[in-house]
Amino acid sequence: MRRLAILFGILWLGTVWPGTASWAQAVPARNSPPDVFLITIDTLRADHVACYGYKQVETPALDALAADGVRFTHAFTHSPITNTSHTTILTGLLPSVHGVTDFGVPLSPQHVTAAELLKQHGYQTAAFIGAVILDSNALAPGLDRGFDFYDNFPKTDGKDADGKNKERWGRVERRGMEVVEHAEAWFDKHRTGPHFVWVHLFDPHDPYEPPPPFAEKYKDHLYDGEIAYADSAVAHWIAFLKKAGVYDNAIVIVTGDHGEGLGEHGEETHGLFLYDSTLHIPLILKTPLKTSAAAHHVAVIDAEVRTTDILPTILAATGVAAPAELNGESLVPLIEQTPSVPAPPDRALFGETDYPLRWGWASLRALRTGNAKLIEAPRPELYDLQADPKELKNLYAPDSSKVQAMQAEMAKWKAKLPPPGTTAKPGESLPDPKDKIEVQNLLHNAMLAGDDNRASDARQFLEKAVQLDPTSATALRQLGESELAAGDFTKASVHLKRACEMRPEDSTAAFETGEAMEKSGDWSGARNALESSLKLQPSQVPARLLLGHVYLQLKDARNAADQFEAALLADSNNSEGRLGLAEAQIQQSDFAAALPDLEAFTKSDPRNAAALRLLARTYRGLGRERDAKRAEEQAAAVEKK
């Protein structure tokens, strides 16, 4: 293990880090803390960056930052999912501690963020995100806490005039250069420091679509082309910081949130497994201005470090006290390590993924320490990382002393954590994700095809997924939804009903089953499915409205009225609910009850032909033939126009 000593020189208000006293004598104290610029590059494998030894891509900006600062060769993320891993970076907490283990899970107010901590100490704070999955108004609630400005995506339904998804750029993703331009525009208006700015570049995430000239240069390796493009965005941001005069005395941290499977272990993307293909990430730390003697030194640190260590390092660099609950440790002791002093031990990595739970499969836990990794799964795994860095030879044996020692160590980690989430019923074991990776790849490809308006391709992927795993509730539901959108209501009913059998707690699948059956004319089946959905989630207004219409078809006006009244309790001005209730009252010959609201409705909306037709029927039921004829004439005039 090689460590080159390097002095940080973080000094403000007379405060220095431990071990920097000699440097403090050479450089006068500054009156303000350093700027902090955090750059996260999504889905970035460490072994696909030039300064990490990869020869098939050019990353001059990252290489230059590494030359200016410290490069950690063995840095690892705790989770292979974007929201989870970024929350870990910004809180210094393990996923099971901060609780954001999937998309859309709110970050609890009890967990403080880097932005909150730095803002309390006078920092201007801003975040610029490259993907809607980190939008705090959508899939990342709470992640914006402490930021003066958080660059969320514009609110839109994402559909064009034909109801199809708009192009992904600007809807679900921003090009890296656009993210950087947003950051630069904000910085120009907020020059007074200190600053904490987080820039998130989503580009290496699939689908891999680098812009020109990277698409041509890397046409056979589009993932690398995305990385090269993201590097160009980093170069633009760094050039801006230099021109603004803030680069030299700033802390710049660049890291990945997770890697990418690229087919290793059968995983095309990421999220399901805890192999190094998705856990090993780059971590580069450019320190503030160094002494002239150290200005051109490069530091390469081989010790194993984690993304939980990033926030403690920022806090140490800025003189902000670290909360006691942090799960990481400052990297300063490693950076200041000298050859004459014994090297600190590697920092064990506790890896987690609950992402498989969304598919009905088992969550995974891993412990990576030294040259060994234990993966806790239905079929456990143990790897000798020195002899087998690609993790291809599973050495797990229950009676192995190494297995037992690592299991004991993992138990210590887990004892400090909240109990893991699970969807398993008592006595039921969930499938091992290793057995489901082909299904997951197909589901992911179907999602991308659907997002690209390639509905036929999406259905083909889903059909293959169902063939591989006829019990996959997710595949069945998505296939049913695809057929529902395509108008094949009979097929949709079959697959959605099967999805409900596999996952009876899924209220959405039950509602969609009812919708498909209603459209195919199976009124009794639709009634049963919608009633099941409402038992699971009583607040669903669309389900109540649809069930009301189904009851009308079944000539059960009393129950229909109950459903429409329940919908109107939640939304008193709902037009569909008002007209549905009137229809139910008319079917029961309760014309007097229907009349007042229908008259009020047609006065407020005189061009609603359906309301006028109902009003005509009501008048006729009350013996007011002249009024009925006039209402019918008004309805006919509206329909003619």
Secondary structure, DSSP 8 states (H G I E B T S, - for coil): ----------EETTEE-TT-HHHHHHS--BSS---EEEEEETT--GGGSGGGT--SS--HHHHHHHHHSEEEEEEE-S-SSHHHHHHHHHH---HHHH---STT----TTS--HHHHHHTTT-EEEEE-SBGGG-TTTT-TTTTTT-SEEE-------B-TTS-B--SBTTTB--HHHHHHHHHHHHHH--SS-EEEEEEE-TTSSS----TTHHHHTTT-HHHHHHHHHHHHHHHHHHHHHHTT-STTSEEEEEES----TTGGG-SSSSS--SHHHHEEEEEEE-S---GGGTT--EEEEEEEEGGGHHHHHHHHHT----TT--S--SHHHHT--TTS-------EEEEE-GGGGGT---EEEEEETTEEEEESSS-EEEETTT-TT--S----TT-HHHHHHHHHHHHHHHTS--------TT-----GGGSHHHHHHHHHHHHHHHTT-HHHHHHHHHHHHHH-TT-HHHHHHHHHHHHHHT-HHHHHHHHHHHHHH-TT-HHHHHHHHHHHHHTT-HHHHHHHHHHHHHH-TT-HHHHHHHHHHHHHTT-HHHHHHHHHHHHHH-TT-HHHHHHHHHHHHHTT-HHHHHHHHHHHHHH-TT-HHHHHHHHHHHHHTT-HHHHHHHHHHHHHHHH-
